[in-house]
Amino acid sequence: MFSRRQKHILLKFFSMFSVVRGYNILIIVIAQYLTSVYILAHDKTLKEVLFDVNLFMLVLASSATIAAGYIINNFYDSEKDLINRPNKSKLDRLISQNTKLSFYFVLNLSAVVMASYVSFNAVIFFSIYIFAIWFYSHKLKKLPFIGNLTSAILTILPFFAIFLYYKNFEHVIFVHAVFLFLIVSMRELTKDLENLEGDLLLNYKTIPIVYGEKASKIMLTILIALTSVPVYLLLTHYDVGHMYLFFYLSVILLVIFLLVLWQSKTKIHYLILHNILKFIIVSGVFCIVLINVNVVLNRI
């Protein structure tokens, strides 16, 4: 059906898509727009938000920066991924390191150009963001606590760019941000447990390696307890519409997570825990529409 050349091109495409984790970027784009429509710019019409060129440029700049971040992270973690993710690593290696680095610089330059369309402040923001991702991948990732904290902050920074654009300082936004930050922090620590073998062989000083698995489980338990604070506030002090269903589901999933956590001993167990947290994050993105299910009809 396909010629050898077409198959080669197709494999290269899927390899690059795997390296930049295109599925994650798509979720982030959707999340940025839904957050803008339902939370950050809820006083604007749907048309104003969706056809806002400045917002579009910020989303594109975020996507380019994140894609570049995945590339540089893949570059520095190539040896570790051979141990922790052998199948994905084989696909990723179909693209040469020189090609990845070239694409990395092109994406970062594109992000700065797109940010320049919005404002000089946006250029500064994305320039710092690009440097922070590189510094994290090159140095901070191998450090306990600092690496986890930096990764969680870098994950939510694309939403901070939109927040700064709309300048909406309502308290509910900060509570949502705290909830997301805690879930992402749990995910990063769970990933460290999942990748223990590769991190140990390559001398990464992650929390599970420095302090042990039991200490990591205690920290995850504390993070779950802390997550109950923003969940309680969102359910009792703010109007989140039908999104309360998501938060109740999150509580149930976190209880299951906690029960499985203390029985976990192998990589497959931690992979299951990682997927529970990924499900909470991804479902949370799409459940934003539950804040006001009539928004499409009422705000056109």
C-alpha angles and dihedrals in degrees: 000000000000126000120237091256092050091050090050092051091046092051090049090051093051090045092055091042087055093048094051091037093230093189091060092049091051090053091049092051091051090046093051093051095044091047090051094048099043106028119011100037101022090137093062128080119260090245092053091054100041094046096041104125093198091055090047090053092049091051091048091047090050091049093049092048093048092047089051089048091055090050095053090043089052090048094055095038098047094113094045092048090056087065102035100034108019097163095048090043092056090054093045092052092063084084115066120239090242091055091048092051092047090051089046092059093043092052093048092048090049090051092054092047092051091046090052089063089063103041146308089259089058089053091053091047095052093041089056090043092053092049092046092053091050093047091048093050093044102041120353099053092073094055124090118242093356091063093047093045093047092048092052091049093048090051094058097038094091088063090048089059090057090044091055091048094055095034092213108161100179113147093234090066092058091048091052088049092052091051091051092045092053094048091048090048089053090049092052093051091046089051088054089055090047093050096042095122097053093040091052094050093048095044099247109166098219124160095259091050097045099037103019136244095283093055089048091053090050090052091050090050090052091049090052090051090050090050089063089068099064090038091054092047093048092049098045109026105033138050107245095160114213090342085095084085090064093051092050089050090049091054091052092048092047090052089051088046090053093049093049092043095064091049094047120114108145138059092254090057092053090045089057090050090048090052092050090057092044089053091052091051096045095042088048089059094055094038089064086086088066090071086080116359091186095056094108091055097039101044106040 
